Amino acid sequence: MSIVGLTASSIVLYLYNTLHQLPPYCSSTQTFWGISLNCGVVLGSHYNNIYGFNLDILAVTYFIVNLALIFIVAFGSDSLYGKAFKVLFAWRFVGLAIVPYLMTIEFVVLKTVCIYCTIMHFSILIDFGIITYFIFYKRNLRTFLSSSPGGPTQ
């Protein structure tokens, strides 16, 4: 899911912020329950910056850090594993905490949705669900991976 989120955020960053054009499938004339689909409104709003930081850059950074932590958890040394796993959970919790704010801005304030932002939101939510599953139900990701069919030990 982090790769999906990174792809969506990279498309927005490159097309909208670098080339100054809307990504594909970003607008529709139809509305659903008073909510329209228009990435230009969402990305062009002043809510797309927090303390001078562009949220598109922050989204790309979020997913890159997320993927780096996943790589460390999966392939790092045993001494790094526990620390990286805890940092990964905290990092994903930060993402999870931001999503309700962003969705409120889109649905309530702007009454407009950006499909790429929605993809990023769902990626963050699903990623958090995955890490929570491993923390509370599997307890140890490496044990789970090594005991799975086709896991690293086979």
Secondary structure as GFF3:
##gff-version 3
##sequence-region A 1 154
A	DSSP	alpha_helix	2	11	.	.	.	ID=ss1
A	DSSP	pi_helix	12	18	.	.	.	ID=ss2
A	DSSP	beta_strand	27	32	.	.	.	ID=ss3
A	DSSP	beta_strand	35	38	.	.	.	ID=ss4
A	DSSP	alpha_helix	39	44	.	.	.	ID=ss5
A	DSSP	three_ten_helix	46	48	.	.	.	ID=ss6
A	DSSP	beta_strand	49	50	.	.	.	ID=ss7
A	DSSP	beta_strand	53	54	.	.	.	ID=ss8
A	DSSP	alpha_helix	55	75	.	.	.	ID=ss9
A	DSSP	alpha_helix	78	104	.	.	.	ID=ss10
A	DSSP	pi_helix	105	110	.	.	.	ID=ss11
A	DSSP	beta_strand	112	113	.	.	.	ID=ss12
A	DSSP	alpha_helix	115	133	.	.	.	ID=ss13
A	DSSP	pi_helix	134	138	.	.	.	ID=ss14
A	DSSP	alpha_helix	141	147	.	.	.	ID=ss15
###
